[in-house]
Amino acid sequence: MLKKRFIEALVAEDIGRGDLFARVSNSKDIKAYILAKSEGVFGGREYISTMANIYNLDLDWLVEDGSSFDIGDKLLYIYGDSKKILSLERSILDIALHASSIATLTNRFVKKVDRYGIKLLDTRKTRPLLREFEKYAVRCGGGVNHRMGLDDCLMLKDTHLKTIDDLDKFMQEVRRKIPFTSKVEIECESLEMVREGMRVGADIIMCDNMSIEKIREVVEFRDKNYPNILLEASGNITLDNIEEIAKSGVDAISSGSLIHQANWIDLSMKIENI
């Protein structure tokens, strides 16, 4: 249902009061295809398939979500009424471009850490109203979603901690009131804060903007004293430093850049008359 509403809003934004070309042209059955003009990892199949169901188009997929493709590859054939396909051309391409661009960058990060058994996480740094879509694109690239919103994990960031007078008492209240299955994550910038967060019962500790040396200290302390607590590294994660962080022994690495630093790849639609 969410995908359907998303698709309908996306199409309405582009078509407005009606496609002017559709007003003056004649309908005919045509075949179109999406052509890759750069290499990448595909994302968007679920959403484009939903669009095809809504607007009665037939699809012949040549890729799966998460599939790699090269320049010159045909990714999808689309069959149907010319007016519908041409009216939806930009919407289809925008879905494929946006999702595939995020999936492509995410996959580059995943390849850096996969051998170490580290989970690559996204963040809540998503474009307004596009969180579900952009986090789906991260999954297409092999990443793992962090929390979707404020309701599925309690994270205590530095701003939250500034408002808490007694962390022990607060954590007792937390365990009484949040769902039994919900985890608590505490953001820490120092080893002292890590010790405090672990002592009060955090399920996850985020090593926020720590140096590699500090992260290794945290891992060593965790392994000796609180082996069941998960460790997440975050802050200034790049393709150049992520592998070194993965070697430190943390369980996961999160980065907002998977989404907000993704550069659009190049895809286009071509028409073949039947």
Buried (B, 14 or more C-beta within 10 A) or exposed (E): EEBEEBBBEBBEEEBEEEBEEBEEEEEEEBBBBBBBEBBBBBBBBBBBBBBBEBBEBEBEBBBEBBBEBEEEBBBBBBBBBBBBBBBBBBBBBBBBBBBBBBBBBBBBBBBBBBEBEBBBBBBBBBEEEBBBBBBBBBBBBBBBBBBBEEEEBBBBEEEEBEEEEEBEEBBEEBEEEBEEEBBBBBBBBEBEBBBBBBEBBBBBBBBBEBEEEBBBBBBEBBEEEBEEBBBBBBBEBEBEEBBEBBBBBBBBBBBBBBBEEBEBBEBEBEEEEE
